[in-house]
Each structure stands twice: as C-alpha cells, then as structure tokens.
Amino acid sequence: MTDPQPTSFDDEEYAFLRHVRFGDLPPAVRPEERVELTETDPRRDRPESTNDDEWHLRLGPGG
C-alpha cells in the first residue's frame, strides 16, 4: 500500500487553520502603551556573590 501524498495548503487555508486552532489574536499593543521592563527579583541561577573561587569549590574541576 502506498503512503498518501501530503496535502498542500495555500495561504488562506493556513490562515483558516490557525484561526481554528488559536482563535482571534489579541489587539496589537501600540508603542505609546508599551512600558519598559524592570527586573526586581535577583537572578536565581547564581547568588549575588561574584567570587569565582567559591563556584570552583562548589562545582568541582571543570565546573
């Protein structure tokens, strides 16, 4: 038995499928409505200490 040929869609059909899957897009944010992001939480991947020797002791050789 042969495999069926893949279906090719045009742009209108792809747009319809996107609409069916995701629904309507929210309205675009205008430039005057945008705000600058300010990070207030400390990074979680490393503590505030910048002492690299401490990290070499924790991670071991090659870390």
C-alpha positions in Angstrom: 0.0 0.0 0.0 1.4 3.4 -0.9 1.5 6.3 1.5 -0.9 9.2 0.7 0.6 12.3 -0.7 1.0 15.1 1.8 -1.7 17.8 1.5 -0.5 21.3 0.4 -2.4 24.3 1.7 -2.5 27.8 0.3 -2.2 30.9 2.5 -5.9 31.3 3.0 -6.3 27.7 4.2 -3.3 28.1 6.6 -4.9 31.3 7.9 -8.2 29.4 8.5 -6.4 26.5 10.3 -4.5 29.0 12.5 -7.8 30.7 13.4 -9.5 27.4 14.2 -6.6 26.3 16.4 -5.8 29.6 18.2 -8.8 31.8 17.7 -8.6 35.6 17.3 -5.4 37.3 18.1 -5.5 40.0 20.8 -5.2 43.6 19.6 -1.7 44.8 18.9 -0.1 46.9 21.6 0.6 50.4 20.4 4.1 51.9 21.1 2.6 54.5 23.5 1.1 51.7 25.5 4.4 49.8 26.0 6.3 50.0 29.2 9.9 49.3 30.0 10.6 46.1 31.8 12.4 46.5 35.1 13.7 43.3 36.8 13.2 43.5 40.5 13.9 39.9 41.6 17.5 38.7 42.0 18.8 36.1 39.5 18.1 32.6 40.6 20.9 30.8 38.7 23.7 32.3 40.8 23.8 34.2 44.1 24.8 37.8 44.2 28.4 36.9 45.1 30.9 37.3 42.2 33.6 35.3 43.9 34.6 32.8 41.2 36.7 30.7 43.6 33.6 29.8 45.6 32.0 28.4 42.5 35.0 26.4 41.6 34.9 24.8 45.0 31.2 24.1 44.7 31.2 22.8 41.1 34.5 20.9 41.3 37.0 20.6 38.5 35.8 21.7 35.1 32.8 23.4 36.5 
